[in-house]
Amino acid sequence: MEMIGDLGSALSLWTKKLFAAKSFFDHIRSTGGTIEYFIGVFMEKGNTGVVMEVSLMTQLVELGIDLSLDIYESQHVEQEATQHT
C-alpha cells in the first residue's frame, strides 16, 4: 500500500484508479445498488480539518461514489478499548 500524506490525497489516488471500473459502478447503481467510501477518522482532542478538492468531488460524482465519514475522538476509543481488556 502506498503511503499518502493526507486523506484528500489518498482518496484522489484511489478514485483515479477506480475509473477503470466505471461501467461496473454504473451497473451497480442502475440496479439499485450504492457505492461509498466509508472512512473512520480518529482525532485527538480539539478540532481538525480535511479539504476535499473540487476535482476529487467531481470524480466522486462521475463514479457515483458517496462519501461517508465516521468521526471518533481518539480518547473515547482508547477508553472503550481499555474497558474491553
C-alpha positions as CSV (number, residue, x, y, z in Angstrom):
1,M,0.0,0.0,0.0
2,E,1.3,3.4,-0.9
3,M,1.8,5.9,1.9
4,I,-0.2,9.1,1.4
5,G,0.2,12.3,3.4
6,D,-3.4,13.2,3.9
7,L,-7.0,11.9,3.4
8,G,-7.7,14.0,0.3
9,S,-4.6,12.8,-1.5
10,A,-5.3,9.2,-0.6
11,L,-8.9,9.5,-1.9
12,S,-7.7,11.2,-5.1
13,L,-5.2,8.4,-5.7
14,W,-7.8,5.6,-5.2
15,T,-10.6,7.4,-7.1
16,K,-8.4,7.8,-10.2
17,K,-7.7,4.0,-10.1
18,L,-11.4,3.2,-9.8
19,F,-12.2,4.9,-13.1
20,A,-11.2,1.6,-14.8
21,A,-14.4,0.1,-13.1
22,K,-16.8,2.9,-14.1
23,S,-19.0,0.7,-16.2
24,F,-19.3,-1.8,-13.3
25,F,-20.2,1.1,-10.9
26,D,-22.8,2.3,-13.4
27,H,-24.3,-1.2,-13.5
28,I,-24.4,-1.4,-9.7
29,R,-26.2,2.0,-9.4
30,S,-28.6,1.2,-12.3
31,T,-29.8,-1.9,-10.5
32,G,-30.5,0.0,-7.3
33,G,-27.1,-0.6,-5.6
34,T,-24.9,2.0,-3.9
35,I,-21.2,2.6,-3.7
36,E,-19.4,4.5,-1.0
37,Y,-16.1,5.3,0.6
38,F,-16.7,4.5,4.3
39,I,-13.9,6.2,6.3
40,G,-13.3,6.1,10.0
41,V,-11.5,9.2,11.2
42,F,-9.8,9.1,14.7
43,M,-8.9,12.5,16.0
44,E,-7.3,13.9,19.1
45,K,-9.0,16.5,21.3
46,G,-9.7,19.8,19.6
47,N,-10.6,20.1,16.0
48,T,-9.1,19.0,12.8
49,G,-9.9,19.7,9.1
50,V,-9.9,17.9,5.8
51,V,-10.2,19.6,2.5
52,M,-11.9,17.7,-0.3
53,E,-10.9,19.5,-3.5
54,V,-13.4,20.2,-6.2
55,S,-11.6,17.9,-8.6
56,L,-12.0,15.0,-6.2
57,M,-15.7,15.7,-5.6
58,T,-16.3,15.9,-9.3
59,Q,-14.7,12.5,-9.8
60,L,-16.8,11.0,-7.0
61,V,-19.9,12.3,-8.7
62,E,-18.8,10.9,-12.1
63,L,-18.3,7.5,-10.5
64,G,-21.4,7.7,-8.3
65,I,-19.4,7.2,-5.1
66,D,-20.9,8.5,-1.8
67,L,-18.5,9.7,0.9
68,S,-19.3,8.6,4.5
69,L,-17.1,9.8,7.3
70,D,-17.4,8.2,10.7
71,I,-15.5,10.5,13.2
72,Y,-14.3,9.4,16.5
73,E,-12.5,11.1,19.3
74,S,-9.4,9.0,20.0
75,Q,-9.6,9.4,23.8
76,H,-13.1,7.9,23.7
77,V,-11.9,5.0,21.6
78,E,-9.0,4.4,23.9
79,Q,-11.3,4.3,26.9
80,E,-13.6,1.7,25.2
81,A,-10.6,-0.5,24.3
82,T,-9.3,-0.4,27.9
83,Q,-12.8,-1.4,29.2
84,H,-12.8,-4.5,26.9
85,T,-9.4,-5.9,28.0
